[in-house]
Amino acid sequence: MRVSIWSTAAYLALVYVKGIKLTSMAREGYPNIAIILGLTLILTTIAFFMGGSLYWKIPSMISGLLLLFTLYFFRDPEREIKVDPRHILSPGDGVIVEIKDVEDDFVGQAQQITMFLSPLNVHINRVPVSGKIAFVRYKYGAFKAAFAEDASEVNEQSVVGIENDLVKVKFAQVAGALARRIINYLREEDEVTQGERYGLIKFGSRMDVTIPRSATILVELKEPVRGGLTVLAKLD
């Protein structure tokens, strides 16, 4: 049972260092965690009764590491959101990889901010502004690497438009080579609050945020951002 003991100890240490509560896990990850936990317990039990044979010990150790990664991936830390109607918050954790001017059918003359979410980032997605959901569209497509230049155009994605008295914003969860599962709980006509959780993308992804060109962007390329905390732009 050595593997399971060390796995538990490592996870508890991770929880302590990162300040993550054991209960702060995204519910969308429960099935993945249950499957890998079950596999780890089975392999560890077999390794124990086989006298610690490397033939079973190595797979059980790999499974234990995979369990730790899965627990880490689906973490959902609480965040203190400062609601400000003139701020546009980052919808996810990641790194800014592109900022460009675009013409958008919903926002109009706009700027698009793109961030890459690695498998090590928090993958909970949050609403960038308060308002009413104007539309939710799911676009089927390719599964290119999330950092590919044309991923925003060709990859599978869930796109949301939101509006309030001050601004229209469009934001998209874009699938990648590993991220094949997009979860979005928003529905048209929903009234939401800035920083509210609305979904996630499993195992690495990309997000696009389209804002009015008149907004002042406050982030730069290669800058790390945090969902619900980092202000991407402010309205003049």
KAQUI-V281994 format. One record per residue. N is the residue number from 1. RES is the residue in three letters. OMEGA is omega in whole degrees, -180 to 180 (999 if undefined). Layout:
n=<N	N>
res=<RES	RES>
omega=<OMEGA	OMEGA>
This chain:
n=<1	2	3	4	5	6	7	8	9	10	11	12	13	14	15	16	17	18	19	20	21	22	23	24	25	26	27	28	29	30	31	32	33	34	35	36	37	38	39	40	41	42	43	44	45	46	47	48	49	50	51	52	53	54	55	56	57	58	59	60	61	62	63	64	65	66	67	68	69	70	71	72	73	74	75	76	77	78	79	80	81	82	83	84	85	86	87	88	89	90	91	92	93	94	95	96	97	98	99	100	101	102	103	104	105	106	107	108	109	110	111	112	113	114	115	116	117	118	119	120	121	122	123	124	125	126	127	128	129	130	131	132	133	134	135	136	137	138	139	140	141	142	143	144	145	146	147	148	149	150	151	152	153	154	155	156	157	158	159	160	161	162	163	164	165	166	167	168	169	170	171	172	173	174	175	176	177	178	179	180	181	182	183	184	185	186	187	188	189	190	191	192	193	194	195	196	197	198	199	200	201	202	203	204	205	206	207	208	209	210	211	212	213	214	215	216	217	218	219	220	221	222	223	224	225	226	227	228	229	230	231	232	233	234	235	236>
res=<MET	ARG	VAL	SER	ILE	TRP	SER	THR	ALA	ALA	TYR	LEU	ALA	LEU	VAL	TYR	VAL	LYS	GLY	ILE	LYS	LEU	THR	SER	MET	ALA	ARG	GLU	GLY	TYR	PRO	ASN	ILE	ALA	ILE	ILE	LEU	GLY	LEU	THR	LEU	ILE	LEU	THR	THR	ILE	ALA	PHE	PHE	MET	GLY	GLY	SER	LEU	TYR	TRP	LYS	ILE	PRO	SER	MET	ILE	SER	GLY	LEU	LEU	LEU	LEU	PHE	THR	LEU	TYR	PHE	PHE	ARG	ASP	PRO	GLU	ARG	GLU	ILE	LYS	VAL	ASP	PRO	ARG	HIS	ILE	LEU	SER	PRO	GLY	ASP	GLY	VAL	ILE	VAL	GLU	ILE	LYS	ASP	VAL	GLU	ASP	ASP	PHE	VAL	GLY	GLN	ALA	GLN	GLN	ILE	THR	MET	PHE	LEU	SER	PRO	LEU	ASN	VAL	HIS	ILE	ASN	ARG	VAL	PRO	VAL	SER	GLY	LYS	ILE	ALA	PHE	VAL	ARG	TYR	LYS	TYR	GLY	ALA	PHE	LYS	ALA	ALA	PHE	ALA	GLU	ASP	ALA	SER	GLU	VAL	ASN	GLU	GLN	SER	VAL	VAL	GLY	ILE	GLU	ASN	ASP	LEU	VAL	LYS	VAL	LYS	PHE	ALA	GLN	VAL	ALA	GLY	ALA	LEU	ALA	ARG	ARG	ILE	ILE	ASN	TYR	LEU	ARG	GLU	GLU	ASP	GLU	VAL	THR	GLN	GLY	GLU	ARG	TYR	GLY	LEU	ILE	LYS	PHE	GLY	SER	ARG	MET	ASP	VAL	THR	ILE	PRO	ARG	SER	ALA	THR	ILE	LEU	VAL	GLU	LEU	LYS	GLU	PRO	VAL	ARG	GLY	GLY	LEU	THR	VAL	LEU	ALA	LYS	LEU	ASP>
omega=<-175	-176	-178	179	-179	177	179	-180	-180	-180	178	177	178	179	-178	-177	-176	180	-178	177	179	-178	-177	178	178	-177	179	-179	-177	179	179	-179	-179	-179	-177	176	179	179	180	179	180	-179	179	179	179	-180	180	-178	176	175	178	179	179	-180	178	-177	-178	176	-180	178	178	178	178	177	178	177	179	179	-179	176	-179	-178	-175	177	-178	-176	175	-180	179	-176	175	-177	179	-176	-179	178	172	-175	175	179	-179	176	178	-180	179	-178	-180	173	-177	175	179	170	-175	-177	180	-176	-176	175	-167	172	179	178	-178	177	177	178	178	178	-179	179	167	-175	173	180	-176	-178	-175	178	174	177	180	178	-178	179	172	-178	175	-178	177	-178	-176	178	176	176	-174	-179	177	-174	-177	-179	-178	-178	-169	-175	175	-175	174	-174	-178	172	-180	180	172	-176	-175	-168	168	-180	175	179	-173	170	-174	179	178	-179	179	-176	-176	-175	178	179	-179	-177	-178	177	180	-179	176	172	-175	-179	179	179	-180	177	177	179	175	175	-174	168	173	-173	-179	176	176	176	-179	-174	179	-180	180	180	179	-180	-176	-180	-179	177	179	179	175	179	180	-177	178	-177	-178	176	179	-176	175	180	180	999>
